[in-house]
Amino acid sequence: MEHIISPCKLICKYDKNRFCIGCYRSAFEIINWQKMTNEEKSTVIVNLAKRKNDVNFRFKMLDED
């Protein structure tokens, strides 16, 4: 079975929407990473790439009204 490495960047700071500004995972995804199946982890990895490349998502992370 393939081992999927955590995308953690060791920054571990959340924006106001509870997404990590380092790895782009949600608090739920971080907390449950060890319990996830490889299929679930792969889905998270795909979503992280989309979040990272989404300018609007990154802007929301910085918007700290």
C-alpha positions as CSV (number, residue, x, y, z in Angstrom):
1,M,0.0,0.0,0.0
2,E,1.3,3.4,-1.0
3,H,2.0,5.9,1.8
4,I,0.8,9.4,1.1
5,I,3.0,12.0,2.9
6,S,1.3,14.8,4.7
7,P,1.5,18.1,2.8
8,C,2.2,20.0,6.0
9,K,4.7,22.9,5.6
10,L,5.3,23.3,9.4
11,I,3.7,26.8,9.3
12,C,0.5,25.8,11.0
13,K,-1.4,29.1,11.1
14,Y,-5.0,29.4,10.3
15,D,-6.8,32.1,8.4
16,K,-10.2,33.4,9.5
17,N,-11.9,30.6,7.5
18,R,-9.9,27.9,9.4
19,F,-7.6,27.0,6.5
20,C,-3.9,26.6,7.1
21,I,-1.9,29.4,5.3
22,G,1.0,27.0,4.8
23,C,-0.5,23.8,3.3
24,Y,-4.0,25.1,2.4
25,R,-5.8,22.3,4.3
26,S,-8.9,22.9,6.4
27,A,-8.7,22.2,10.1
28,F,-10.9,19.1,9.6
29,E,-8.4,17.8,7.0
30,I,-5.4,18.4,9.3
31,I,-7.1,16.8,12.3
32,N,-8.3,13.7,10.4
33,W,-5.2,13.2,8.1
34,Q,-4.0,10.1,9.9
35,K,-7.4,8.5,9.8
36,M,-8.0,9.1,6.1
37,T,-7.7,6.4,3.5
38,N,-5.3,6.9,0.7
39,E,-8.2,7.7,-1.6
40,E,-9.4,10.4,0.8
41,K,-5.8,11.8,1.1
42,S,-5.4,11.9,-2.7
43,T,-8.7,13.9,-3.0
44,V,-7.3,16.3,-0.4
45,I,-4.1,16.7,-2.3
46,V,-6.0,17.5,-5.5
47,N,-8.1,20.1,-3.7
48,L,-5.0,21.7,-2.2
49,A,-3.5,22.2,-5.7
50,K,-6.8,23.9,-6.7
51,R,-6.9,26.1,-3.6
52,K,-3.3,27.1,-4.0
53,N,-3.8,28.1,-7.7
54,D,-7.1,29.9,-7.0
55,V,-6.3,33.6,-6.6
56,N,-9.7,34.3,-5.0
57,F,-9.2,31.6,-2.4
58,R,-5.8,33.0,-1.5
59,F,-7.2,36.5,-1.3
60,K,-9.9,35.3,1.1
61,M,-7.1,33.9,3.3
62,L,-5.5,37.3,3.6
63,D,-8.8,39.2,4.1
64,E,-8.8,39.7,7.9
65,D,-11.6,42.2,8.3
